[in-house]
Amino acid sequence: MILPGLSLVLGGASSGKSLFAEALIGRSQLSRVYIATAQLHDDEMRAKAARHRAQRGPGWRTIEEPLDLAGALGRITPDEVVLVDCATLWLTNHMLAGADPQAVSDDLLLALATCSAPVVVVSNEVGSGIVPATELGRRFQTAQGQLNRQLAGAADLAVLVVAGLPLTLKGVLPA
């Protein structure tokens, strides 16, 4: 199976988007790379990361990169396929570090456009929820919505996962 150059898998929290993205990549004959963007600051996040590793199973090279996603993508080779999980945590990490969300998003989009391998990006859909109560929450929701729109615009394939079921928004799912 041949994956398009850039695929975006959107969904709400615990919607099954990561499982779907892993299955999509699992059908490829290329070497699988998982770029994890989470920062494991507490026991709950460490347990969640362990569950993700277990569900992926063997055969994945993992790169833990909470901030320099563009740099990590620049080190990928054409014989690999990449799963970035997830753009939401990556953007959160940058915003909490005080970075300009548009500047880092622009860097990411350039890295995705020039990556030598197919990439599947997982991201949370933030437009279906309530307006956050805090100023930081509202800035994040706006920035994440903008990043998701930019990723979807650049993607060859965009899929929304709801209750574990994929809905193709753009492109054609590979057979």
N, CA and C atoms as a LAMMPS dump frame, in Angstrom:
ITEM: TIMESTEP
0
ITEM: NUMBER OF ATOMS
525
ITEM: BOX BOUNDS ff ff ff
-5.0000000000000000e+02 5.0000000000000000e+02
-5.0000000000000000e+02 5.0000000000000000e+02
-5.0000000000000000e+02 5.0000000000000000e+02
ITEM: ATOMS id mol type element x y z
1 1 1 N 0.837 -1.172 0
2 1 2 C 0 0 0
3 1 3 C 0.888 1.242 0
4 2 1 N 0.497 2.22 -0.776
5 2 2 C 1.237 3.47 -0.861
6 2 3 C 0.415 4.564 -0.197
7 3 1 N 1.03 5.226 0.778
8 3 2 C 0.379 6.34 1.458
9 3 3 C 0.68 7.638 0.725
10 4 1 N -0.239 8.603 0.796
11 4 2 C 0.06 9.917 0.226
12 4 3 C 1.175 10.595 1.019
13 5 1 N 1.706 11.682 0.493
14 5 2 C 2.797 12.394 1.15
15 5 3 C 2.44 12.897 2.529
16 6 1 N 1.24 13.46 2.694
17 6 2 C 0.799 13.963 3.99
18 6 3 C -0.645 13.56 4.228
19 7 1 N -0.865 12.921 5.368
20 7 2 C -2.214 12.56 5.803
21 7 3 C -2.46 13.192 7.159
22 8 1 N -3.684 13.655 7.38
23 8 2 C -4.093 14.234 8.657
24 8 3 C -5.223 13.393 9.219
25 9 1 N -5.071 12.964 10.464
26 9 2 C -6.114 12.207 11.16
27 9 3 C -6.567 13.039 12.346
28 10 1 N -7.793 13.533 12.274
29 10 2 C -8.392 14.372 13.31
30 10 3 C -9.394 13.582 14.121
31 11 1 N -9.635 14.026 15.336
32 11 2 C -10.679 13.432 16.159
33 11 3 C -10.644 14.043 17.539
34 12 1 N -11.656 13.754 18.308
35 12 2 C -11.698 14.214 19.684
36 12 3 C -10.827 13.339 20.566
37 13 1 N -10.74 13.702 21.825
38 13 2 C -9.971 12.913 22.782
39 13 3 C -10.556 11.506 22.868
40 14 1 N -9.709 10.513 22.828
41 14 2 C -10.084 9.097 22.947
42 14 3 C -11.078 8.657 21.876
43 15 1 N -10.997 9.259 20.696
44 15 2 C -11.914 8.929 19.601
45 15 3 C -11.469 7.707 18.8
46 16 1 N -10.205 7.302 18.97
47 16 2 C -9.66 6.212 18.174
48 16 3 C -8.765 6.698 17.048
49 17 1 N -8.43 7.989 17.056
50 17 2 C -7.63 8.547 15.962
51 17 3 C -6.226 7.949 15.907
52 18 1 N -5.587 7.735 17.046
53 18 2 C -4.243 7.153 17.047
54 18 3 C -4.272 5.708 16.556
55 19 1 N -5.239 4.942 17.012
56 19 2 C -5.38 3.552 16.536
57 19 3 C -5.578 3.512 15.03
58 20 1 N -6.423 4.405 14.521
59 20 2 C -6.661 4.451 13.082
60 20 3 C -5.38 4.807 12.337
61 21 1 N -4.66 5.813 12.818
62 21 2 C -3.418 6.239 12.16
63 21 3 C -2.379 5.121 12.187
64 22 1 N -2.268 4.423 13.306
65 22 2 C -1.328 3.304 13.4
66 22 3 C -1.688 2.203 12.41
67 23 1 N -2.972 1.903 12.283
68 23 2 C -3.409 0.876 11.331
69 23 3 C -3.133 1.312 9.899
70 24 1 N -3.336 2.58 9.618
71 24 2 C -3.063 3.116 8.279
72 24 3 C -1.589 2.923 7.926
73 25 1 N -0.717 3.278 8.832
74 25 2 C 0.724 3.13 8.603
75 25 3 C 1.132 1.666 8.611
76 26 1 N 0.481 0.858 9.424
77 26 2 C 0.822 -0.557 9.54
78 26 3 C 0.684 -1.33 8.246
79 27 1 N -0.091 -0.812 7.328
80 27 2 C -0.271 -1.493 6.033
81 27 3 C 0.83 -1.143 5.034
82 28 1 N 1.684 -0.192 5.388
83 28 2 C 2.779 0.207 4.507
84 28 3 C 3.929 -0.792 4.627
85 29 1 N 4.71 -0.912 3.579
86 29 2 C 5.886 -1.784 3.597
87 29 3 C 7.144 -1.039 4.04
88 30 1 N 7.021 0.239 4.332
89 30 2 C 8.161 1.052 4.735
90 30 3 C 8.462 0.868 6.224
91 31 1 N 9.658 1.225 6.635
92 31 2 C 10.034 1.2 8.047
93 31 3 C 9.222 2.25 8.794
94 32 1 N 8.659 1.859 9.928
95 32 2 C 7.741 2.723 10.671
96 32 3 C 8.467 3.525 11.75
97 33 1 N 8.187 4.843 11.751
98 33 2 C 8.755 5.757 12.744
99 33 3 C 7.602 6.452 13.452
100 34 1 N 7.669 6.459 14.771
101 34 2 C 6.664 7.125 15.601
102 34 3 C 7.336 8.316 16.271
103 35 1 N 6.864 9.519 15.962
104 35 2 C 7.382 10.702 16.632
105 35 3 C 6.373 11.099 17.705
106 36 1 N 6.795 10.922 18.961
107 36 2 C 5.952 11.212 20.122
108 36 3 C 6.233 12.635 20.59
109 37 1 N 5.184 13.426 20.738
110 37 2 C 5.353 14.823 21.136
111 37 3 C 4.987 15.078 22.594
112 38 1 N 4.485 14.076 23.284
113 38 2 C 4.055 14.26 24.675
114 38 3 C 5.245 14.464 25.591
115 39 1 N 5.04 15.287 26.598
116 39 2 C 5.994 15.411 27.694
117 39 3 C 5.409 14.645 28.871
118 40 1 N 6.176 13.707 29.392
119 40 2 C 5.675 12.787 30.409
120 40 3 C 5.971 13.319 31.812
121 41 1 N 5.191 14.302 32.226
122 41 2 C 5.423 14.98 33.501
123 41 3 C 4.775 14.289 34.695
124 42 1 N 3.841 13.374 34.464
125 42 2 C 3.159 12.756 35.596
126 42 3 C 2.871 11.28 35.298
127 43 1 N 2.413 10.574 36.325
128 43 2 C 2.178 9.131 36.197
129 43 3 C 1.108 8.806 35.163
130 44 1 N 0.079 9.63 35.079
131 44 2 C -1.005 9.378 34.119
132 44 3 C -0.478 9.445 32.692
133 45 1 N 0.352 10.46 32.388
134 45 2 C 0.907 10.575 31.033
135 45 3 C 1.9 9.455 30.743
136 46 1 N 2.689 9.05 31.747
137 46 2 C 3.609 7.922 31.547
138 46 3 C 2.831 6.647 31.256
139 47 1 N 1.723 6.427 31.962
140 47 2 C 0.893 5.242 31.726
141 47 3 C 0.247 5.299 30.343
142 48 1 N -0.2 6.467 29.936
143 48 2 C -0.803 6.624 28.604
144 48 3 C 0.224 6.324 27.516
145 49 1 N 1.448 6.826 27.676
146 49 2 C 2.509 6.55 26.698
147 49 3 C 2.816 5.06 26.645
148 50 1 N 2.833 4.403 27.792
149 50 2 C 3.087 2.957 27.83
150 50 3 C 1.975 2.193 27.109
151 51 1 N 0.719 2.62 27.3
152 51 2 C -0.403 1.977 26.588
153 51 3 C -0.257 2.151 25.079
154 52 1 N 0.142 3.346 24.651
155 52 2 C 0.337 3.599 23.218
156 52 3 C 1.448 2.714 22.657
157 53 1 N 2.562 2.594 23.389
158 53 2 C 3.665 1.725 22.927
159 53 3 C 3.193 0.288 22.798
160 54 1 N 2.433 -0.181 23.787
161 54 2 C 1.943 -1.568 23.769
162 54 3 C 0.969 -1.794 22.617
163 55 1 N 0.086 -0.845 22.359
164 55 2 C -0.889 -1.034 21.276
165 55 3 C -0.22 -0.977 19.912
166 56 1 N 0.872 -0.208 19.776
167 56 2 C 1.607 -0.171 18.505
168 56 3 C 2.275 -1.508 18.238
169 57 1 N 2.804 -2.106 19.285
170 57 2 C 3.523 -3.359 19.127
171 57 3 C 4.936 -3.133 18.616
172 58 1 N 5.625 -4.223 18.298
173 58 2 C 7.019 -4.106 17.848
174 58 3 C 7.099 -3.576 16.417
175 59 1 N 8.306 -3.23 16.012
176 59 2 C 8.52 -2.814 14.63
177 59 3 C 8.461 -1.322 14.397
178 60 1 N 8.438 -0.538 15.463
179 60 2 C 8.409 0.913 15.336
180 60 3 C 9.692 1.49 15.934
181 61 1 N 10.275 2.457 15.266
182 61 2 C 11.346 3.26 15.852
183 61 3 C 10.672 4.494 16.431
184 62 1 N 10.921 4.765 17.707
185 62 2 C 10.283 5.893 18.377
186 62 3 C 11.275 7.027 18.585
187 63 1 N 10.828 8.222 18.227
188 63 2 C 11.577 9.454 18.479
189 63 3 C 10.716 10.289 19.412
190 64 1 N 11.243 10.619 20.58
191 64 2 C 10.516 11.486 21.503
192 64 3 C 10.98 12.916 21.265
193 65 1 N 10.076 13.735 20.727
194 65 2 C 10.434 15.103 20.361
195 65 3 C 9.275 16.041 20.659
196 66 1 N 9.253 16.613 21.872
197 66 2 C 8.14 17.477 22.247
198 66 3 C 8.151 18.858 21.601
199 67 1 N 9.306 19.301 21.067
200 67 2 C 9.382 20.653 20.508
201 67 3 C 9.917 20.699 19.082
202 68 1 N 11.059 20.09 18.809
203 68 2 C 11.712 20.228 17.503
204 68 3 C 11.209 19.189 16.5
205 69 1 N 9.934 19.273 16.213
206 69 2 C 9.313 18.354 15.262
207 69 3 C 9.879 18.553 13.86
208 70 1 N 10.136 19.789 13.477
209 70 2 C 10.711 20.062 12.155
210 70 3 C 12.082 19.4 12.029
211 71 1 N 12.893 19.493 13.059
212 71 2 C 14.202 18.854 13.042
213 71 3 C 14.104 17.338 12.938
214 72 1 N 13.18 16.753 13.685
215 72 2 C 12.99 15.305 13.636
216 72 3 C 12.549 14.867 12.236
217 73 1 N 11.641 15.606 11.619
218 73 2 C 11.184 15.27 10.271
219 73 3 C 12.317 15.405 9.254
220 74 1 N 13.22 16.332 9.496
221 74 2 C 14.351 16.524 8.599
222 74 3 C 15.331 15.362 8.612
223 75 1 N 15.281 14.532 9.642
224 75 2 C 16.179 13.384 9.745
225 75 3 C 15.549 12.084 9.239
226 76 1 N 14.343 12.16 8.721
227 76 2 C 13.647 10.979 8.203
228 76 3 C 14.18 10.649 6.811
229 77 1 N 14.255 9.351 6.495
230 77 2 C 14.752 8.91 5.187
231 77 3 C 13.593 8.441 4.302
232 78 1 N 13.797 8.403 2.989
233 78 2 C 12.71 8.048 2.066
234 78 3 C 12.173 6.627 2.234
235 79 1 N 12.912 5.748 2.901
236 79 2 C 12.445 4.371 3.074
237 79 3 C 11.633 4.196 4.36
238 80 1 N 11.225 5.324 4.958
239 80 2 C 10.45 5.289 6.192
240 80 3 C 9.069 5.902 5.973
241 81 1 N 8.165 5.607 6.912
242 81 2 C 6.86 6.241 6.991
243 81 3 C 6.719 6.718 8.43
244 82 1 N 6.14 7.909 8.614
245 82 2 C 6.161 8.572 9.91
246 82 3 C 4.756 8.795 10.445
247 83 1 N 4.599 8.53 11.741
248 83 2 C 3.382 8.9 12.458
249 83 3 C 3.771 9.945 13.495
250 84 1 N 3.185 11.136 13.4
251 84 2 C 3.385 12.196 14.387
252 84 3 C 2.173 12.183 15.301
253 85 1 N 2.392 11.891 16.568
254 85 2 C 1.287 11.81 17.531
255 85 3 C 1.688 12.579 18.783
256 86 1 N 1.195 13.787 18.947
257 86 2 C 0.226 14.455 18.108
258 86 3 C 0.543 15.941 17.979
259 87 1 N -0.048 16.575 16.989
260 87 2 C 0.153 18.013 16.76
261 87 3 C -0.413 18.848 17.899
262 88 1 N -1.419 18.339 18.577
263 88 2 C -2.054 19.088 19.667
264 88 3 C -1.101 19.255 20.845
265 89 1 N -0.481 18.154 21.273
266 89 2 C 0.473 18.249 22.383
267 89 3 C 1.694 19.065 21.977
268 90 1 N 2.141 18.905 20.728
269 90 2 C 3.285 19.66 20.233
270 90 3 C 3.014 21.168 20.319
271 91 1 N 1.843 21.593 19.842
272 91 2 C 1.511 23.024 19.884
273 91 3 C 1.349 23.489 21.334
274 92 1 N 0.752 22.67 22.17
275 92 2 C 0.627 22.992 23.592
276 92 3 C 2.007 23.228 24.207
277 93 1 N 2.947 22.328 23.927
278 93 2 C 4.302 22.463 24.464
279 93 3 C 4.912 23.803 24.067
280 94 1 N 4.735 24.169 22.814
281 94 2 C 5.29 25.44 22.333
282 94 3 C 4.611 26.639 22.985
283 95 1 N 3.3 26.581 23.094
284 95 2 C 2.596 27.732 23.68
285 95 3 C 2.951 27.896 25.155
286 96 1 N 3.087 26.787 25.882
287 96 2 C 3.465 26.872 27.291
288 96 3 C 4.903 27.368 27.452
289 97 1 N 5.731 27.16 26.418
290 97 2 C 7.111 27.654 26.443
291 97 3 C 7.206 29.107 25.969
292 98 1 N 6.067 29.691 25.583
293 98 2 C 6.05 31.095 25.186
294 98 3 C 6.33 31.356 23.715
295 99 1 N 6.342 30.313 22.889
296 99 2 C 6.615 30.486 21.46
297 99 3 C 5.415 31.088 20.736
298 100 1 N 5.695 31.692 19.601
299 100 2 C 4.643 32.217 18.727
300 100 3 C 4.023 31.034 17.978
301 101 1 N 2.746 30.73 18.208
302 101 2 C 2.148 29.545 17.582
303 101 3 C 2.166 29.569 16.054
304 102 1 N 1.998 30.748 15.453
305 102 2 C 2.01 30.799 13.987
306 102 3 C 3.401 30.545 13.439
307 103 1 N 4.412 31.067 14.094
308 103 2 C 5.79 30.864 13.627
309 103 3 C 6.172 29.386 13.686
310 104 1 N 5.86 28.714 14.8
311 104 2 C 6.227 27.287 14.889
312 104 3 C 5.373 26.446 13.949
313 105 1 N 4.117 26.852 13.746
314 105 2 C 3.259 26.142 12.79
315 105 3 C 3.8 26.273 11.374
316 106 1 N 4.26 27.481 11.019
317 106 2 C 4.853 27.685 9.694
318 106 3 C 6.081 26.796 9.506
319 107 1 N 6.927 26.705 10.544
320 107 2 C 8.107 25.834 10.478
321 107 3 C 7.7 24.381 10.278
322 108 1 N 6.663 23.946 10.991
323 108 2 C 6.193 22.569 10.851
324 108 3 C 5.677 22.305 9.446
325 109 1 N 4.889 23.207 8.922
326 109 2 C 4.329 23.016 7.581
327 109 3 C 5.42 22.94 6.519
328 110 1 N 6.468 23.742 6.664
329 110 2 C 7.591 23.674 5.743
330 110 3 C 8.31 22.324 5.868
331 111 1 N 8.513 21.863 7.09
332 111 2 C 9.17 20.566 7.303
333 111 3 C 8.337 19.428 6.718
334 112 1 N 7.035 19.504 6.849
335 112 2 C 6.165 18.467 6.275
336 112 3 C 6.227 18.487 4.75
337 113 1 N 6.267 19.684 4.176
338 113 2 C 6.302 19.812 2.712
339 113 3 C 7.603 19.285 2.133
340 114 1 N 8.669 19.324 2.908
341 114 2 C 9.978 18.908 2.396
342 114 3 C 10.416 17.545 2.923
343 115 1 N 9.599 16.913 3.755
344 115 2 C 9.953 15.593 4.3
345 115 3 C 10.019 14.584 3.158
346 116 1 N 11.026 13.728 3.201
347 116 2 C 11.269 12.776 2.116
348 116 3 C 10.437 11.501 2.227
349 117 1 N 9.586 11.414 3.236
350 117 2 C 8.793 10.2 3.466
351 117 3 C 7.331 10.563 3.693
352 118 1 N 6.428 9.597 3.523
353 118 2 C 5.027 9.859 3.867
354 118 3 C 4.884 10.114 5.365
355 119 1 N 4.018 11.066 5.722
356 119 2 C 3.799 11.426 7.121
357 119 3 C 2.301 11.406 7.401
358 120 1 N 1.937 10.804 8.531
359 120 2 C 0.57 10.847 9.042
360 120 3 C 0.624 11.644 10.339
361 121 1 N -0.136 12.741 10.396
362 121 2 C -0.187 13.6 11.574
363 121 3 C -1.525 13.382 12.272
364 122 1 N -1.471 13.127 13.569
365 122 2 C -2.666 13.006 14.402
366 122 3 C -2.862 14.331 15.118
367 123 1 N -4.11 14.805 15.168
368 123 2 C -4.402 16.069 15.841
369 123 3 C -5.814 16.044 16.404
370 124 1 N -6.01 16.764 17.506
371 124 2 C -7.342 16.853 18.1
372 124 3 C -8.167 17.915 17.385
373 125 1 N -9.395 17.579 17.094
374 125 2 C -10.342 18.549 16.556
375 125 3 C -10.852 19.379 17.731
376 126 1 N -10.594 20.683 17.69
377 126 2 C -10.95 21.54 18.819
378 126 3 C -12.16 22.423 18.536
379 127 1 N -12.738 22.325 17.362
380 127 2 C -13.835 23.214 16.994
381 127 3 C -15.211 22.746 17.408
382 128 1 N -15.325 21.569 17.976
383 128 2 C -16.642 21.044 18.339
384 128 3 C -16.969 21.235 19.81
385 129 1 N -16.027 21.748 20.57
386 129 2 C -16.234 21.901 22.007
387 129 3 C -16.693 23.297 22.367
388 130 1 N -16.751 23.514 23.663
389 130 2 C -17.159 24.825 24.164
390 130 3 C -15.982 25.794 24.078
391 131 1 N -16.263 27.071 24.166
392 131 2 C -15.221 28.089 24.202
393 131 3 C -14.57 28.003 25.588
394 132 1 N -13.236 27.836 25.631
395 132 2 C -12.558 27.718 26.93
396 132 3 C -12.775 28.943 27.81
397 133 1 N -12.729 28.72 29.131
398 133 2 C -12.987 29.788 30.097
399 133 3 C -11.79 30.706 30.297
400 134 1 N -10.582 30.226 29.981
401 134 2 C -9.392 31.04 30.238
402 134 3 C -8.852 31.651 28.948
403 135 1 N -8.099 32.739 29.114
404 135 2 C -7.491 33.405 27.957
405 135 3 C -6.507 32.477 27.254
406 136 1 N -5.674 31.749 28.021
407 136 2 C -4.737 30.801 27.419
408 136 3 C -5.489 29.708 26.665
409 137 1 N -6.557 29.2 27.234
410 137 2 C -7.355 28.178 26.573
411 137 3 C -7.944 28.671 25.253
412 138 1 N -8.418 29.904 25.232
413 138 2 C -8.981 30.467 24
414 138 3 C -7.901 30.699 22.952
415 139 1 N -6.73 31.179 23.388
416 139 2 C -5.623 31.353 22.437
417 139 3 C -5.2 30.001 21.862
418 140 1 N -5.148 28.975 22.724
419 140 2 C -4.785 27.652 22.244
420 140 3 C -5.814 27.136 21.243
421 141 1 N -7.092 27.232 21.568
422 141 2 C -8.141 26.736 20.673
423 141 3 C -8.057 27.425 19.314
424 142 1 N -7.828 28.725 19.31
425 142 2 C -7.69 29.462 18.054
426 142 3 C -6.462 28.988 17.282
427 143 1 N -5.326 28.869 17.966
428 143 2 C -4.085 28.45 17.303
429 143 3 C -4.184 27.013 16.792
430 144 1 N -4.79 26.119 17.582
431 144 2 C -4.918 24.725 17.149
432 144 3 C -5.881 24.615 15.976
433 145 1 N -6.957 25.371 16.014
434 145 2 C -7.879 25.374 14.881
435 145 3 C -7.198 25.861 13.617
436 146 1 N -6.385 26.917 13.733
437 146 2 C -5.642 27.428 12.586
438 146 3 C -4.653 26.38 12.076
439 147 1 N -3.905 25.74 12.982
440 147 2 C -2.951 24.71 12.569
441 147 3 C -3.681 23.56 11.881
442 148 1 N -4.792 23.123 12.432
443 148 2 C -5.548 22.037 11.808
444 148 3 C -6.014 22.414 10.403
445 149 1 N -6.458 23.653 10.219
446 149 2 C -6.882 24.102 8.887
447 149 3 C -5.703 24.101 7.922
448 150 1 N -4.542 24.557 8.4
449 150 2 C -3.356 24.561 7.542
450 150 3 C -2.91 23.139 7.2
451 151 1 N -2.932 22.251 8.188
452 151 2 C -2.566 20.857 7.926
453 151 3 C -3.54 20.225 6.936
454 152 1 N -4.825 20.457 7.125
455 152 2 C -5.831 19.89 6.217
456 152 3 C -5.655 20.448 4.809
457 153 1 N -5.334 21.731 4.698
458 153 2 C -5.111 22.33 3.386
459 153 3 C -3.92 21.726 2.67
460 154 1 N -2.874 21.386 3.413
461 154 2 C -1.664 20.82 2.826
462 154 3 C -1.767 19.317 2.59
463 155 1 N -2.67 18.675 3.306
464 155 2 C -2.758 17.205 3.265
465 155 3 C -3.377 16.697 1.962
466 156 1 N -2.9 15.528 1.565
467 156 2 C -3.51 14.803 0.447
468 156 3 C -4.703 13.994 0.93
469 157 1 N -4.662 13.608 2.199
470 157 2 C -5.72 12.81 2.815
471 157 3 C -6.03 13.402 4.179
472 158 1 N -7.309 13.65 4.457
473 158 2 C -7.742 14.116 5.771
474 158 3 C -8.915 13.244 6.211
475 159 1 N -8.801 12.709 7.427
476 159 2 C -9.798 11.785 7.96
477 159 3 C -10.21 12.263 9.342
478 160 1 N -11.514 12.269 9.608
479 160 2 C -12.044 12.558 10.931
480 160 3 C -12.469 11.235 11.547
481 161 1 N -11.983 10.946 12.752
482 161 2 C -12.354 9.71 13.44
483 161 3 C -13.294 10.056 14.582
484 162 1 N -14.467 9.433 14.574
485 162 2 C -15.466 9.631 15.614
486 162 3 C -15.897 8.248 16.086
487 163 1 N -15.801 7.993 17.379
488 163 2 C -16.174 6.7 17.962
489 163 3 C -15.497 5.548 17.232
490 164 1 N -14.242 5.768 16.84
491 164 2 C -13.467 4.732 16.172
492 164 3 C -13.749 4.567 14.695
493 165 1 N -14.682 5.338 14.163
494 165 2 C -15.062 5.209 12.758
495 165 3 C -14.475 6.353 11.941
496 166 1 N -13.802 6.024 10.832
497 166 2 C -13.201 7.072 10.002
498 166 3 C -14.19 7.661 9.002
499 167 1 N -14.14 8.962 8.861
500 167 2 C -14.907 9.672 7.851
501 167 3 C -13.897 10.439 7.009
502 168 1 N -13.777 10.078 5.742
503 168 2 C -12.81 10.74 4.861
504 168 3 C -13.336 12.121 4.495
505 169 1 N -12.54 13.139 4.814
506 169 2 C -12.902 14.516 4.525
507 169 3 C -12.282 14.995 3.212
508 170 1 N -11.112 14.443 2.877
509 170 2 C -10.368 14.878 1.696
510 170 3 C -9.529 13.713 1.217
511 171 1 N -9.476 13.508 -0.089
512 171 2 C -8.66 12.456 -0.663
513 171 3 C -9.352 11.11 -0.612
514 172 1 N -8.546 10.063 -0.835
515 172 2 C -9.067 8.693 -0.891
516 172 3 C -8.229 7.83 0.033
517 173 1 N -8.901 7.074 0.899
518 173 2 C -8.173 6.141 1.759
519 173 3 C -7.476 5.091 0.904
520 174 1 N -6.207 4.809 1.194
521 174 2 C -5.514 3.753 0.441
522 174 3 C -6.179 2.407 0.664
523 175 1 N -6.176 1.598 -0.364
524 175 2 C -6.815 0.263 -0.269
525 175 3 C -6.016 -0.636 0.645
